[in-house]
Amino acid sequence: MARKCKAVIDLDAIRANYAIACDLAPDSRSIAVIKADAYGHGAVEVTRALEGVAPAFAVAIIDEALELRDAGLTKMILVMEGVDGIVDLESAARNNLTIVVHSESQLQDLEQATLLNPVSVWLKVDTGMHRLGIDPDRVEDAVTRLHANKNCELPLVVCTHLASSEDLDSNMTDKQIETFDRSVTNLNVLESIANSGGILAVAKSHRDWNRPGYLLYGNMPFDGVIESASDLRPAMTLQSEVIAIREVPATESVGYGRRWTATSRAIIATVAIGYADGYPRHAADGTPTLINGQIAPIVGAVSMDMITVDVTALDGVKIGDPVILWGPDLSVNRIASASGTIGYELLTGLTARVPRRYLK
């Protein structure tokens, strides 16, 4: 039996979401973040869909950038973790990649290397995330060294990453922006701060370059709903089919570990999706699915290849009926919340066993 689950990707939705990011910050340029295989949506296909409108793309590591170069992308590609050592630096130069420099060792490599051509550089400053980046009090010295470095193509961009932009009640973002602004005063550089949360909710984070990621795929990084995100369109619909239906008597259990027991006669549908496909193993009883447009809650533990849902209250469910696991009518954030995780993890964790089908 052929595998029934698939992820349907609406490329028009991605283009529309990118346009929203641009409209919210008309004085900025928006670099489309397509790391982690475009958050599970397929980096090559998403890049081709945006190539005509986005001036640049961002990935996490050099291998992701080289995949896009091999696919024919000629536009700017930013490698956000930078490169590891002289060999990768030489590869970045050969392939016209833009690199982030976030440490003294990377800065020294750039000073000591002999490259065929200079590379464009983004200098990352740690304003409070405490993950990557140089200290704010070292930015002026680093900028001076980069401006004098023959391997650095100007203009230089200084960037940072917001730690709590999804938390609208936190003052962390304000503190980070203040720290950033103090570090770049009078340095004659371009700037980049805003991620998806900043683009949607923090106008003062909009600078020369913004970096839309999660919102590009139609999802909000916030727990609630804000007006600026109301027109975002989820681009991925994860769907499968009912492959079996059975009656379960009262007091009988369903699934591994007997997590769920019927309190009365129940009709249980088995759906071809499981944690080997990337569906969250920790999805709780009651996590919603959609069958024929109606909510059907998960009952019993998620298996490697299947889930079981309660369709007792639904009329006419039959084998072969389509099942929506998440999509425009069932937010991936809702499924993530019921599974003790975040939507980012669900999208990027979708495995290669799930074929992607693209709506052009």
Summary of the structure (lengths in Angstrom):
residues: 360
radius of gyration: 23.3
end to end distance: 27.8
largest distance: 77.0
contacts: 1225
relative contact order: 0.14
helix: 31%
strand: 25%
